[in-house]
Amino acid sequence: MSTTASAAAPKKRLTTSAMIASIAAPGQRTAAAPFGNALVELAAQRPEIIGLTADLSKYTDLHVFAKAYPERFYQMGMAEQLLMAAAAGFAREGALPFVTTYAVFASRRAYDFICMAIAEEKLDVKIVCALPGLTSGYGPSHQATEDIAIFRAMPGLTIVDPADGLEIAQAVPAIAAHQGPVYMRLLRGNVPLILDEYGYKFELGKAKSVRPGNDVLVISTGLATMRALQAAEQLQKERIGVEVLHVATIKPLDLDTILAAASKGGRLVVVAENHTVVGGLGEAVAIGMLRAGVAPKFRQIGLPDEFLAAGALPTLHDRYGISAEAIASQIKTWL
Amino acid sequence: MSASASPDAAASGFPYAGANISLAERAYRIRRHALRMGEVQGQGYIAQALGIADVLAVAYFHALRYRPHEVRWEGRDRFLLSIGHYAIALYAAMIEAGILPESEIETYGGDESRLPMSGMAAYTPGMEITGGSLGHGVGIAVGMALGLKRKKSDARVYTLFSDGELNEGSIWEGVMGAAHWQLDNLIGIVDVNDQQADGPSSAMSSREPLHERFRAFGWHTQRVDGNDIEAVTAAFDAAREVRVAGPRIVICDTRMAKGVPFLETRERNHFLRVEADEWQQAIAVLDAGFSTRSPR
């Protein structure tokens, strides 16, 4: 991915983003702790909902739930294998566990427990994980660049990657209503709002066109959808029409909608995701198109297949090509 | 298999309370069912099954509360088989307990069988969890025990794991969690047979002093000869009745292949080789050993 040259050096020195870093741009509208607040609201109607975490309630917005329902909150300590196994045990006894940790720990450390104790048993456990893809400047220990690739291969696991605070709030009741295990990537803290400007409504399992455009189709998920929408607005000023098809549910994949859009009008098709180019949405869309005989000009925007650097998030997003500016400039080079 | 002693016993959830069959005979019959399954497949973790049979006899015919024909009965005690490869032993116990029909012995490990070689919850009535990926049972038990407390149930969770399995770090996450949450409704059982895939457990990882370790982790701890039915019975009773906060563990030292002397003395092995013509011989030796010990 090419580095995007900044027009001017930033005046304020950017610092490494820690776990508490916000991905909101200065002045961007945000929702506070949309996951925690939505879960509190839902839990009022669903007494079987409980919350579990492994020493990361504050950093996954589960502390909001813990405060509202202390008797329904279980702090399992820094023990992700126990976290997932215990969630399986709770689900067997009729509870509906919402389990939080960081995406790196769920996907790398607790995989076997999610796979065998939860997914193989089709248990109703909702795994909600912060710091997906490149949303921490801490370096590879906290950057879950390959979590979707890991989890896509797990049979029976539903995977959701919301784009903003609105979608997170809408996704919480939807994944709770779904029977079976779910992995949801979480943006936490003050989470940007953007989809409300487009009248978007989340539906589990559905890809949805968020804005129209005649020249380019961007198929995107998670944080990359927010960035793609910003890039599309920039490109509009240059009379480049970009449709953004947001794929919030990565598994099962809404290939019908994706193929219909990709078949339309000879447009450049770009998949954008906050994830390595290996094994994520890009490859899922590519293989789906290949199997269906749909063959548009196709490009991928995603994180490179390497361990990423530590540093300030805006710098890293520019460097690795998932800032709005980087997405816009890459699209232009492909037209 | 043997019928319940009385309708009252069945309703109480202790289907064999007062039954006129000794635990020793139950253990003998569990071993016999297991050997017959071993013969069907020509293989199986038979040494472990023979070793743990006495513990399972005490569990299913003395300690556990359940209804043989209603395996999902809410009031049941949950028995989690973390060591999935011991499924042959648990099937044998559940056959003896009337949970599974004896006729299914012939299907063991076969295509479409409800009795796969590694225990899986979706396949087998009475199999609470899918074990086999070792190190899962204690953590799942923690969640179930907490879940039962949430429901104000007085049912207990038993989880059977092994000394080899103690190598897994996840066991100790669960051990700490159970102590932290003071789970007095959780009873762990460790089968200590000093054998795992690559050799003796004691030669592979620091295991002892096991009793002191569990005690230091906050568990009520007992260590018994797992082939001494009276000792195991007393330990299970104490584990259920002792008035202390926190989880309980019964560490059971067992002898691989117990009950079939020519297999007991065979080179100790995680996966004991038994030749095709030896299964019937083993059953005959087991039968003879039982009839000389306790004629009936």
Interface residues (C-beta under 8 A of the other chain):
Chain A: I50 Y74 M76 G77 A79 Q81 L82 M84 A85 A86 A87 A88 G89 F90 A91 R92 E93 G94 A95 P97 D112 F113 M116 A117 E120 E121
Chain B: M120 A121 A122 E128 I129 T130 G132 S133 G135 H136 V138 G139 I140 A141 V142 G143 M144 A145 L146 G147 L148 R150 K151 G169 S170 E173 G174 M176 G177 H180
